Amino acid sequence: MRIRQHLAAFLVICAGIGLLLVVLSMPAYSREKEWHRQGNFNTPQAPSRRKKPSSPARQILPEAGPARCSWVQSKVSEYAFENVKVRSCEGSAYVFDATREGRAFTIYMSIDTGELLKVEKFQSGGTEQTNRLLPR
């Protein structure tokens, strides 16, 4: 009878040690990955005070001058325009003439950021139709 009691106790201890090893081998989660409730879903959250990163165009923009003009000209061709020719690289915006699917366009690009400002499409009657991409 005592042997059975000792054997049962031994098996319980072995099972406990095995369970402990399984628990200890599991990866621990850091507190950063835990979900924390930040308030009621109906309560408006305060705006984040983090500074927004600058646009990618601003980060890789070359120095002003011919290098920037040719860089912006390459950006115009990324908008699916062909035969991109410089009309003006002076003033408040770079101006380019280009075609897309056989139609002529005039493209205005920002000198500061290299972003697309305005596209003017020339129709066959000689009149211009302006498509504003950014609000005034």
C-alpha positions in Angstrom: 0.0 0.0 0.0 2.8 2.4 0.9 4.5 1.7 -2.4 1.4 2.7 -4.3 1.2 6.0 -2.3 4.8 6.7 -3.0 4.4 5.9 -6.7 1.3 8.2 -6.9 3.2 11.0 -5.2 6.1 10.5 -7.5 3.9 10.7 -10.6 2.2 13.9 -9.3 5.6 15.5 -8.7 6.8 14.4 -12.2 3.6 15.8 -13.8 4.1 19.1 -12.0 7.7 19.4 -13.1 6.7 18.6 -16.7 3.9 21.3 -16.6 6.3 23.8 -15.1 8.8 23.2 -18.0 6.1 23.7 -20.6 5.0 27.0 -19.0 8.5 28.3 -18.7 9.3 27.4 -22.3 6.5 29.5 -23.7 7.5 33.0 -25.1 6.8 35.8 -22.8 4.9 38.8 -24.1 6.2 42.3 -23.4 4.0 44.9 -22.0 4.4 47.0 -25.2 2.4 44.4 -27.2 -0.5 44.2 -24.7 -3.7 45.9 -25.7 -4.7 48.8 -23.4 -8.0 50.4 -23.5 -7.6 54.2 -23.9 -11.1 55.3 -23.1 -14.7 54.9 -24.1 -15.2 54.4 -27.8 -17.7 57.2 -27.8 -15.2 59.6 -26.3 -13.3 61.6 -28.8 -9.5 61.1 -28.5 -7.1 64.0 -28.2 -5.1 64.6 -31.4 -1.7 63.1 -31.4 1.1 65.5 -30.7 3.7 63.6 -32.7 5.3 65.4 -35.5 4.4 64.1 -38.9 7.3 62.9 -41.0 8.2 65.1 -43.9 7.0 63.9 -47.3 9.3 61.5 -49.2 9.6 64.1 -52.0 11.1 66.6 -49.6 13.6 64.2 -48.2 15.3 63.3 -51.5 14.8 66.6 -53.3 18.1 67.8 -54.9 19.5 71.3 -54.6 17.7 74.1 -56.5 18.8 74.6 -60.1 19.1 72.4 -63.1 19.5 69.2 -61.0 16.1 69.8 -59.3 14.5 70.7 -62.6 15.5 67.5 -64.2 14.5 65.5 -61.1 11.0 67.1 -61.2 10.9 66.4 -64.9 11.5 62.7 -64.2 8.7 62.8 -61.6 6.3 64.1 -64.3 7.1 61.0 -66.4 6.2 58.8 -63.4 2.6 60.1 -63.8 2.4 58.2 -67.1 3.3 61.2 -69.3 5.5 60.9 -72.3 7.7 63.3 -74.3 8.1 65.5 -71.2 9.8 68.8 -72.2 10.7 71.7 -69.9 8.8 74.9 -70.6 10.1 76.8 -67.6 12.2 76.0 -64.6 11.8 79.5 -63.1 9.2 81.3 -61.0 6.8 79.8 -58.5 6.3 76.5 -60.3 8.1 74.3 -62.8 6.1 74.0 -66.1 6.4 71.1 -68.4 4.7 70.1 -71.7 4.0 66.4 -72.2 1.6 63.9 -73.9 -0.5 61.0 -72.6 -2.2 58.7 -75.1 -1.6 61.2 -77.9 -3.1 64.2 -76.0 -1.1 67.3 -75.1 -0.9 68.5 -71.5 0.8 71.3 -69.6 1.9 70.2 -66.1 2.7 72.5 -63.2 4.9 71.1 -60.4 5.9 72.6 -57.1 9.4 74.1 -56.8 9.5 73.4 -53.1 8.3 69.8 -52.9 8.2 68.5 -56.5 4.5 67.6 -56.1 2.0 67.9 -58.9 0.0 71.1 -58.7 -2.0 71.4 -61.9 -2.6 69.7 -65.2 -4.0 71.6 -68.2 -5.4 69.5 -71.1 -5.4 70.9 -74.6 -8.5 69.9 -76.6 -8.6 69.7 -80.4 -10.5 73.0 -80.7 -7.6 74.9 -79.3 -9.3 75.7 -76.0 -7.9 74.7 -72.6 -9.7 72.6 -70.0 -8.1 72.9 -66.6 -8.1 70.0 -64.2 -7.1 71.2 -60.8 -5.5 68.5 -58.7 -5.0 70.6 -55.6 -7.4 73.2 -54.1 -6.3 76.8 -54.4 
